[in-house]
């Protein structure tokens, strides 16, 4: 995650967006500890019965 955020900063990115499956709670909790927040639920994006969570982290 550090490499991704450093690379994004070098290219003047303001945000990083990540999708995580609703059923993948372990990954969702990991991203939250890295400073990502949920900004949207994307119902049925990949699997009809599940949502994907769109997460965002604002960069300094």
DRENLOVO-953965 format. One record per atom (N, C-alpha, C, O): z, y, x; atom name. Coordinates in steps of 0.05 Angstrom, whole numbers, padded with zeros to 5 digits. Atoms other than C-alpha are relative to their C-alpha. Layout:
REM residues N
{{Z; Y; X}; CA}
...
END
This chain:
REM residues 60
{{00000; -00023; 00017}; N}
{{00000; 00000; 00000}; CA}
{{00000; 00025; 00018}; C}
{{-00013; 00045; 00011}; O}
{{-00001; -00023; -00018}; N}
{{00015; 00047; 00058}; CA}
{{-00028; 00007; 00010}; C}
{{-00035; 00031; 00010}; O}
{{00027; -00005; -00010}; N}
{{-00055; 00039; 00086}; CA}
{{-00017; 00013; -00022}; C}
{{-00032; 00032; -00016}; O}
{{00016; -00011; 00022}; N}
{{-00087; 00053; 00018}; CA}
{{00007; 00029; -00005}; C}
{{-00011; 00046; -00007}; O}
{{-00008; -00028; 00005}; N}
{{-00046; 00116; 00007}; CA}
{{-00007; 00018; 00023}; C}
{{-00015; 00041; 00018}; O}
{{00008; -00017; -00023}; N}
{{-00058; 00142; 00078}; CA}
{{-00030; 00005; 00000}; C}
{{-00038; 00028; 00005}; O}
{{00029; -00003; 00001}; N}
{{-00133; 00130; 00071}; CA}
{{-00008; 00019; -00022}; C}
{{-00025; 00036; -00018}; O}
{{00006; -00018; 00022}; N}
{{-00134; 00165; 00004}; CA}
{{00007; 00029; 00007}; C}
{{-00008; 00047; 00000}; O}
{{-00008; -00027; -00008}; N}
{{-00097; 00225; 00033}; CA}
{{-00020; 00012; 00020}; C}
{{-00026; 00035; 00018}; O}
{{00020; -00009; -00020}; N}
{{-00147; 00230; 00091}; CA}
{{-00025; 00011; -00015}; C}
{{-00037; 00030; -00005}; O}
{{00024; -00008; 00015}; N}
{{-00202; 00236; 00039}; CA}
{{00006; 00019; -00023}; C}
{{-00010; 00023; -00041}; O}
{{-00008; -00020; 00019}; N}
{{-00164; 00288; -00002}; CA}
{{00002; -00010; -00028}; C}
{{-00001; 00006; -00047}; O}
{{-00004; 00011; 00027}; N}
{{-00152; 00242; -00061}; CA}
{{00026; 00012; -00011}; C}
{{00045; 00016; 00003}; O}
{{-00023; -00011; 00013}; N}
{{-00102; 00270; -00111}; CA}
{{00016; -00021; -00015}; C}
{{00040; -00019; -00019}; O}
{{-00012; 00022; 00015}; N}
{{-00087; 00205; -00148}; CA}
{{-00011; -00027; 00010}; C}
{{-00033; -00028; 00020}; O}
{{00010; 00027; -00003}; N}
{{-00091; 00130; -00139}; CA}
{{00005; -00014; -00026}; C}
{{00027; -00012; -00038}; O}
{{-00003; 00015; 00025}; N}
{{-00103; 00087; -00200}; CA}
{{-00002; -00030; 00006}; C}
{{-00019; -00039; 00022}; O}
{{00000; 00029; -00003}; N}
{{-00089; 00012; -00205}; CA}
{{00003; -00012; -00028}; C}
{{00018; -00001; -00044}; O}
{{-00004; 00015; 00024}; N}
{{-00096; -00037; -00262}; CA}
{{00016; -00026; 00006}; C}
{{00012; -00038; 00026}; O}
{{-00015; 00025; -00003}; N}
{{-00046; -00094; -00271}; CA}
{{00002; -00013; -00028}; C}
{{00006; 00001; -00048}; O}
{{-00001; 00014; 00025}; N}
{{-00045; -00147; -00325}; CA}
{{00028; 00001; -00012}; C}
{{00048; -00001; 00003}; O}
{{-00025; -00001; 00014}; N}
{{00009; -00142; -00377}; CA}
{{00018; -00024; 00006}; C}
{{00042; -00021; 00008}; O}
{{-00016; 00025; -00004}; N}
{{00031; -00214; -00365}; CA}
{{00009; -00003; 00029}; C}
{{00025; -00021; 00035}; O}
{{-00008; 00001; -00029}; N}
{{00039; -00201; -00289}; CA}
{{00023; 00019; 00005}; C}
{{00019; 00039; 00019}; O}
{{-00023; -00018; -00002}; N}
{{00108; -00170; -00293}; CA}
{{00009; 00003; 00029}; C}
{{00019; 00025; 00036}; O}
{{-00008; -00002; -00028}; N}
{{00123; -00185; -00220}; CA}
{{-00016; 00022; 00015}; C}
{{-00005; 00039; 00029}; O}
{{00017; -00020; -00012}; N}
{{00064; -00143; -00197}; CA}
{{00006; 00028; -00012}; C}
{{00007; 00048; 00003}; O}
{{-00006; -00025; 00013}; N}
{{00080; -00089; -00248}; CA}
{{00025; 00013; 00012}; C}
{{00026; 00036; 00017}; O}
{{-00025; -00010; -00012}; N}
{{00151; -00083; -00221}; CA}
{{-00004; 00009; 00029}; C}
{{00008; 00029; 00037}; O}
{{00006; -00008; -00027}; N}
{{00125; -00081; -00150}; CA}
{{-00012; 00028; 00001}; C}
{{-00004; 00045; 00017}; O}
{{00014; -00026; 00000}; N}
{{00078; -00023; -00165}; CA}
{{00019; 00023; -00008}; C}
{{00018; 00045; 00003}; O}
{{-00020; -00021; 00008}; N}
{{00135; 00015; -00200}; CA}
{{00018; 00007; 00023}; C}
{{00024; 00031; 00026}; O}
{{-00017; -00006; -00023}; N}
{{00178; 00009; -00138}; CA}
{{-00015; 00016; 00021}; C}
{{-00003; 00029; 00038}; O}
{{00016; -00016; -00018}; N}
{{00120; 00039; -00099}; CA}
{{-00007; 00028; -00010}; C}
{{-00021; 00043; 00003}; O}
{{00003; -00027; 00010}; N}
{{00120; 00100; -00143}; CA}
{{-00022; 00003; -00021}; C}
{{-00029; 00026; -00028}; O}
{{00021; -00001; 00020}; N}
{{00065; 00082; -00194}; CA}
{{00013; 00001; -00028}; C}
{{00033; -00011; -00033}; O}
{{-00009; -00002; 00028}; N}
{{00074; 00100; -00268}; CA}
{{-00022; -00008; -00018}; C}
{{-00046; -00004; -00012}; O}
{{00020; 00009; 00020}; N}
{{00039; 00071; -00329}; CA}
{{-00010; 00025; -00015}; C}
{{00006; 00041; -00025}; O}
{{00012; -00023; 00014}; N}
{{-00010; 00121; -00359}; CA}
{{-00016; -00009; -00024}; C}
{{-00023; 00007; -00041}; O}
{{00015; 00009; 00023}; N}
{{-00047; 00076; -00408}; CA}
{{00002; -00030; -00003}; C}
{{00006; -00045; 00017}; O}
{{00004; 00028; 00006}; N}
{{-00052; 00008; -00441}; CA}
{{-00029; -00005; -00007}; C}
{{-00040; 00009; -00024}; O}
{{00028; 00006; 00005}; N}
{{-00122; -00021; -00439}; CA}
{{-00002; -00028; -00013}; C}
{{-00004; -00048; 00000}; O}
{{00000; 00025; 00015}; N}
{{-00122; -00074; -00494}; CA}
{{-00026; -00015; 00003}; C}
{{-00047; -00004; -00001}; O}
{{00023; 00018; 00000}; N}
{{-00168; -00133; -00484}; CA}
{{-00020; 00006; 00021}; C}
{{-00043; -00002; 00019}; O}
{{00019; -00008; -00020}; N}
{{-00201; -00104; -00422}; CA}
{{-00012; -00025; 00015}; C}
{{-00036; -00027; 00019}; O}
{{00009; 00024; -00015}; N}
{{-00204; -00171; -00385}; CA}
{{00003; -00025; -00018}; C}
{{-00015; -00042; -00020}; O}
{{-00006; 00023; 00017}; N}
{{-00171; -00222; -00432}; CA}
{{00007; 00011; -00028}; C}
{{00024; 00029; -00030}; O}
{{-00003; -00011; 00027}; N}
{{-00174; -00210; -00507}; CA}
{{00029; 00001; -00009}; C}
{{00037; 00021; -00023}; O}
{{-00028; 00002; 00010}; N}
{{-00101; -00230; -00519}; CA}
{{00020; 00017; 00016}; C}
{{00043; 00019; 00008}; O}
{{-00018; -00015; -00018}; N}
{{-00072; -00185; -00464}; CA}
{{-00011; 00028; 00006}; C}
{{-00035; 00033; 00005}; O}
{{00008; -00027; -00009}; N}
{{-00072; -00113; -00443}; CA}
{{00001; 00001; 00030}; C}
{{00015; -00014; 00044}; O}
{{-00003; -00007; -00028}; N}
{{-00082; -00085; -00374}; CA}
{{00015; 00027; -00001}; C}
{{00010; 00044; -00018}; O}
{{-00013; -00025; -00003}; N}
{{-00036; -00029; -00353}; CA}
{{-00014; 00016; 00021}; C}
{{-00019; 00007; 00044}; O}
{{00011; -00018; -00019}; N}
{{-00068; 00030; -00319}; CA}
{{00023; 00016; 00012}; C}
{{00037; 00030; -00002}; O}
{{-00021; -00013; -00014}; N}
{{-00021; 00057; -00266}; CA}
{{-00011; 00022; 00017}; C}
{{-00033; 00020; 00027}; O}
{{00009; -00022; -00017}; N}
{{-00025; 00122; -00228}; CA}
{{00023; 00009; 00018}; C}
{{00047; 00008; 00011}; O}
{{-00019; -00012; -00019}; N}
{{00009; 00151; -00167}; CA}
{{-00013; 00026; 00010}; C}
{{-00035; 00026; 00020}; O}
{{00009; -00026; -00010}; N}
{{00001; 00225; -00151}; CA}
{{00006; 00001; 00030}; C}
{{00028; -00007; 00039}; O}
{{-00004; -00003; -00029}; N}
{{-00008; 00238; -00077}; CA}
{{00007; 00028; 00007}; C}
{{00000; 00047; -00007}; O}
{{-00009; -00027; -00008}; N}
{{00023; 00296; -00040}; CA}
{{-00023; 00018; 00009}; C}
{{-00019; 00041; 00016}; O}
END
